[in-house]
Amino acid sequence: MKDVNVQIKELELKIKDLEHQIDRLEDRYSNQLDENDIRAVIDKVLSEKEFATPKQVESSVNESHLQLVKWIIGTGISVAAVVVSIYQFI
């Protein structure tokens, strides 16, 4: 009878130990899943948004400046041509 009681106690201890290990594993993996879910959401949000790197911004600004300079030069040439043509008619 004592052997059976000892075996039952040993089994109960093993069961408690296994339950404890299961709880720890569930906590660990649920935290990892939560972190992975957060990373996935952040990656999705970042991919949906259009962000620019500083180099892209600088390139865009330089391109805009170049277009502005071209427009100013073109407008200046046009105004000069109009003034010259008006002056010739007088």
Buried (B, 14 or more C-beta within 10 A) or exposed (E): EEEEEEEEEEEEEEEEEEEEEEEEEEEEEEEEEEEEEEEEEEEEEEEEEEEEEEEEEEEEEEEEEEEEEEEEEEEEEEEEEEEEEEEEEE
